[in-house]
């Protein structure tokens, strides 16, 4: 199979027209399975992305249809799986209830709509195998690209994501991923932790502790780096006894883990006068616990969190926190993904700076800057 490189018609369009010709001539009949996308890319000597665009166009026109895990076939009648709107992108989340990623979804939806793209949303319910199934499904039905948020604490690309990378399928991660060769747009976690800790220092607190995530969590350790940087910048000594890893594993146990730490904290004789918590859920649990034990926030212990989830506003003492630029992350992910589908470089790593949101828990309204 050949295409004309001198022809001004886009390559994907030439491939689509050639497949249509084969169907019209009877070379391909209704119900026939066409060659795989990898095989077509080799046959036409083009990139996999070019073939995917050609197949997506024919699927959208209901000339072809896809069956998940089985391949792509010549349509006889319109198939449900072929009814994917043109200019569609997929958004793969491990849990739609996660407060951080639900905010990113808003930015994705608004920008996709603005650019005329349809957004297909899926949740894998925090199951890696289901995540891979959703990724494969979106590929089969012809989305032009994907935005992916995994929640694994190791923050390494899953096998499904690595396969996308191998196939050069356009996608962007909006959850932190350590792999340097994978596109990522997200928060500068080290910077955010540094400004949170620096805020407590500037308020005059001398004994500042840190609530870290469970052992081995990359994100918690990135924020630990920011905490340590702030202490070093202001010549504070680092007391490792004031670094408290969460005692219970699991994202949805973080409030309870913070609560348990708060109970233990209230019993300490030698304790910090301020706490920076790696996220809001653990900070809110910690706050609730120390209050039940008779301590006052911020008079006995000031608290700063990270993420700016809505629950902060309704806490007994509204929580000072670090607000990631979630809407900007979502919008920029869509813009970058669209450029990638049009041939821009496939690897981009962008770290956006968050901002500090000052409420009552840090004691800013009770203390003067030294």
Secondary structure, DSSP 8 states (H G I E B T S, - for coil): ----TTSSS-HHHHHHHHHHHHHHHTSS-TT-B---HHHHHHHHT--HHHHHHHHHHHHHTTSEEEETTTEEEE-SS--GGG---SSEEEEEES-TT-HHHHHHHHHHHHHHHHTT-EEEEEE-TT-HHHHHHHHHHHHHHT-SEEEEE---TT----HHHHHHHHHT--EEE-S----TTS-EEEE-HHHHHHHHHHHHHHTT-S-EEEEE-STT-HHHHHHHHHHHHHHHHTT----GGGEEE-SS-SGGGHHHHHHHHHHHHHT-SS--SEEEESSHHHHHHHHHHHHHTT--TTTT-EEE-SS--GGGGGSSS--BEEE--HHHHHHHHHHHHHHHHTT--S--EEEE--EEE--STT-TTT----
